[in-house]
Amino acid sequence: MNQASQSELGQKTSYDQTYNPGRLFPIPRAIKRQEIGVDSIQLPFKGFDIWNHYEVSWLNPKGKPLVGIAEIILPCESPNIIESKSMKLYFNSLNNSKFESMEVLQKVINKDLSEAAGAPIKIKLKNLSEEKTWAALAGENIDDLDIDCSAYTVECNFLKTSEEKVEETLCSDLLKSNCLVTNQPDWGSVQIHYQGPKIDREGLLRYLVSFRNHNEFHEQCIERIFMDILKHCQPRELTVYGRYTRRGGLDINPYRSTKSVNAETLNTRLVRQ
């Protein structure tokens, strides 16, 4: 079973001169899900991970370089995530490889990533002219709350509710955690939509801030936030959506919800992306 520590994260690596799908390094989701009480067979949520890769390049049959942007959607039901550095190394192996067309390349990438994830993924290669401008997360931003903060490792006891029942969408740009292996900072924004007992906003913000020195991958952090709110606040409906800044041309945006939704309608860049 692949462990994050066995990947090429934090290691000096060589770059392939030709296409090499063997660089992809899958990591089972089940390992970290066990920590937060998630049964990998009967998931308590629906969702996906949206990956955007802004450094995609390959050669046409005449050897001319082409560039594009890849939108990749991994279902949360897939048994594996793909370690992000291995994803970058895989895409870098395309740089000097010839493909007949963008459509042919898209099929190749779809096959390789689906095999690594252990489930069918969706990928769309886009020309630069198709890229959208940035927007803001919908909802009420709670970052202006004047709170004292001293906990920088996850503290779910900050999550409190009142008897009032509401439906609201709250968001914050203060989410930060650290890579599980390299300890590099991961910067993100999070949107929380729920129906149920009203969540104390100051407590929620303190809880989000408490991820600041926490070490987990993006997908694992969003699943932890989802499960903590589900357990401590007991909403009837819940959606947690994280949008992280890119590293090495790649951003990861996990979405977990009690409801199904079309991933392709949600992939809008934020100002830091």
N, C-alpha and C positions, 0 to 999 in steps of 0.2 A: 504494500500500500504506500503510495507516494506521500511523503511528508514535506511541508513547506521548507524545512531545513535542508532537504536533499536537493532543492532546486538550485538554479544558478543565481538567485538573488544574493547580492553582496559579494559575488565572486567575479574575478577577472575572467572574461569570456572572449572567445573568438567569434568572428562574424563569417557566416557562410557566403560564398561567392555565387552559389546556385541554390535553387529551391530546395528546402529541407523541412518537410513536415515533422521530422523527428525532434525538432527543437521544442515543440509544444509539450508542456509539463502539466498534466491534469492532477488536481488535488481533490480528494473526496470531500464533499460537503459534510458528510455524516460526523466527522471527527469533532468539529466545532459545534455542530447542532446538538450533539449529546450534552454539551456543557449547559445549554439553555433549555433543555427538556423538550427538544423538538424530535418527534418521530419522523425519520426520513422516509418511511413508507406512507404514513398518513399525515401529510403536512397540515399545520393549522393555518396556513396562508396560501394565497396564490401570488403569482408575480413573475418577475424576470429581472435580468441584469442587462442594462443597455450599455454597450461599449461603443465609444466613438474613437476612431483612429485617424489622426490627421496627417500622418506621414507615410501614406501608401504610395508606392511607386513600383513600376515594372517596365519592361521593354516590349515594344510592339515587334512584329515579325521582321522589320527592317532594322531593329536595334535602337530605335528612337525611344528615349525615356518618356513615360507618361506618369501623371500623378492623379490622385483622387483621394476621397475620404470614404472610410468604411463605417457603416452603421451595423453593429452586430448585436443580436438579441439572443441571450441564453435563457431558457426557461428555468425557473427556480426548481422545477422537478428534475432537472438534470442531476445525475449523481455526482458530477464533478464541476468545480470551477477550473479555470485555466490560469495558471500563475502568470501575472502580468508581464514580467520580464521575458518569459518564454514566448509570450504572444508577440512582443516587440522583436525578439530574435527571429521568430518565424516570418513576420512581415518583412524584416530586413533581408531575409534569404530570397525574397522575390525581386529585389532591386536590380539584379543583373540577369534575371531570367526572362525569356521571351514567352509571350502568350499571344495567341491569335487575336483575341479581342478581350474587352473588359468583361463581357458576358462569360467567356470561357474561364477567365480568372476567378470570377465570382463563384462559379460552380466548383472549382478546385478548392477555394477557401472554405466554402460551405461544407464540402465533404470532410476536409481535414479537421475543422473545428467541431463538427458534429461528432466525429469519432473521438476526439479528445474529451468533449463534454459528456459523452455517453448518451446523448439525446439529440434530436434534430434541432439545429439552431437556424436563425434567419440572418441573412446578411444582404446588405444593399451597398454596392459600390456606386459612389456618386461623383460626378464632375464637380469641380469647385464652384461653378456657376449655380449649382443646386443648393448650396449651403445657405441656411437661414441665418438671420441676424439674431442677436441674443434677446432674451426676455427675462422677466422676474418670475419667481415662484408665486402662484396665486395664494392668497391667504393673508392673515395678519401677522406681520413680523413682530416678534417679542423681544428683539435684541435691545431695545431702548429701556427695558425694565432696569431700575436701579437696585441691583442685588449685590450682596456680599458673596464672594466665591472663595472657597479654600480647599474644596475636594476636587482633585484632578485624576482620580481613578474612579471607575464606575460606581455610583452610589444610587441605587434604585429607590431607596427610602425617601428621596426627595419627591417622588411621585405621589401626590395627594389629590383627592377629589372632594367636591361638595355634593349636596343632595340635589342641586339644580341640574336639570337635564338639558343638554344643548346639542347642536350640530355645528361644528366650526372647523375651520382650517387655520392652523398656526404654522409659522415657519421661522427658521433661524439660519443665519450665516455663520454661527460661531462653533459649528461642529469641527472638531479636530481630533484625530487619533494618530496612531503611529503604526507603521508597517510591522507585521508580525515577526519578520525576519531581520530586516535592516534597521528598524527603528526610525526610518525616515518619516517626516510628518506627512500626514494625509489631510488635506484641507477640503471641507465640504459644506454644503448647505442641505437642510433637511426640511421637508414639508410633512406635516402630520394632520390628517383629516380624520375626524371621529364623530360618532354619535353616541351619547351616553352621559354619565355623570361628568359634570364640568371639571376639567383638570386645572389644578392650581398653576397658573402661568409662571410664577416665580419659581416654584418647585420644579416645573418642567425645564425651565432654562438652566437652573442649577444642575439638573440631571444631565442635560446635553453637554454642559461645560465639563462635567465630571469625566467625559471620555477623553479629555485633553492629553493625558499620558497613558491611555489604554492602548494595548498592542493587539490589533486584529486587522484582518483584511476588510476592505470596504463592505463586501457582501455580509460578512459576519457581524459587523457593527450594526448595520441596518436591521438584520434579523434579531439581534439582541435588543435593540430599541423597541421593535415591534412586540417581542415577547414580554419585555418588562412592562410596557404600557398595557398590554392585554391582561397581564396577571394583576398588576397593582391598581389599575383604573377601571378594568372590566367594562370597556365600551361595547356597545352592540355591534358597531361597525368600526373598522380601523384600517387606515392606509398610512404607510410610512414610505416616503420617497426620498432617497439621497442623491444629490448631484455633487460629484467630487471634481476637483480641479485635475487637470491632466498632468501626467509625468511621462516623459519620453514620447510625447505625441498622442498619448492614450488616456482617455478618461473613462471612469466606470460609474454607473448610475443605477443602483439597485432599487427595486420597487417591490414592496410586499403589502398585500391587502387581503381583507376578508372577501373582497369582490373581484371578479374578473374584469380586465380592461385591455384595450388594444394598445400594445406597447408603442406602435409606430406613431400614434397621435400625441405621445408625451415627450418625445425626444427634442426638446427645445433648449438650446444652450443658455446658460446664465452668464452674467457679465464677466465672471472670473474664469469662464471656460473658453 
